[in-house]
Amino acid sequence: MCDLLAKGAINPPIAARFPLAEASAAMTLAESRTVQGKVVLLP
């Protein structure tokens, strides 16, 4: 699947991006089921 992502064959929707320090807020958002797409943690 990483191959397809790298080639741009798939494009998963990203609902929000959070720095790792805000992992708790990211988890709260993901568990709320109010977003469409992925919640991503950034290093």
Stockholm file with secondary structure:
# STOCKHOLM 1.0

chainA/1-43         MCDLLAKGAINPPIAARFPLAEASAAMTLAESRTVQGKVVLLP
#=GR chainA/1-43 SS CHHHHHHTSCCCCEEEEEEGGGHHHHHHHHHHTCCSSEEEEEC
#=GC SS_cons        CHHHHHHTSCCCCEEEEEEGGGHHHHHHHHHHTCCSSEEEEEC
//
